[in-house]
Amino acid sequence: MIHEPSIDTLAERVGSKYALCIVAAKRARQIISASKNKSKEFPENEKPLTIAANEIFDGKVIATKF
């Protein structure tokens, strides 16, 4: 579960809570896939979804419309 940054703050960045769910899940899957290919471990106490949420908050991941 994401505690910081808040869900509402993240949803504002991508447009809606639905979009947040899609973008965060897609990015988390990319992080998992990259870690398996490189045999890289996640930092202690950080899960892929938390990393994705922080990237969205920092503006590293941007949601676009198709």
C-alpha positions in Angstrom: 0.0 0.0 0.0 1.2 3.5 -0.9 1.4 5.8 2.1 3.6 8.6 0.9 3.1 10.4 -1.4 -0.7 10.2 -1.0 -2.9 8.6 -3.5 -4.8 11.8 -4.1 -1.6 13.7 -4.9 -0.5 11.0 -7.3 -3.9 10.9 -8.9 -3.8 14.6 -9.6 -0.5 14.2 -11.4 -1.8 11.6 -13.8 -5.4 12.7 -14.1 -7.5 10.2 -12.1 -7.2 7.3 -9.7 -8.0 4.9 -12.5 -5.1 6.3 -14.6 -2.9 6.1 -11.5 -3.7 2.5 -11.1 -2.8 1.7 -14.7 0.3 3.7 -14.9 1.7 2.6 -11.5 1.0 -1.1 -12.2 2.6 -0.9 -15.7 5.7 0.8 -14.3 6.0 -1.6 -11.4 5.9 -4.5 -13.9 8.7 -2.8 -15.9 10.8 -2.5 -12.8 10.2 -6.2 -11.9 11.1 -7.2 -15.4 14.3 -5.1 -15.4 15.4 -6.5 -12.1 15.0 -10.1 -13.3 17.0 -9.4 -16.4 19.8 -7.8 -14.5 19.6 -10.0 -11.4 19.2 -6.8 -9.4 17.5 -6.8 -6.0 15.2 -4.1 -4.8 16.4 -1.9 -1.9 15.4 -3.1 1.5 11.7 -2.2 2.4 11.0 -0.9 -1.1 8.6 -2.7 -3.3 8.2 -2.1 -7.1 4.9 -0.3 -6.6 6.5 2.1 -4.1 9.3 2.8 -6.5 6.8 3.4 -9.3 4.7 5.8 -7.1 7.8 7.8 -6.2 8.8 8.0 -9.8 5.3 9.3 -10.7 5.5 11.9 -7.8 9.0 13.0 -9.0 7.8 13.5 -12.5 10.0 10.7 -13.9 6.9 8.8 -15.2 4.3 10.7 -17.1 0.9 9.4 -18.2 -0.1 10.2 -21.8 -3.4 9.7 -23.6 -3.6 7.4 -26.6 
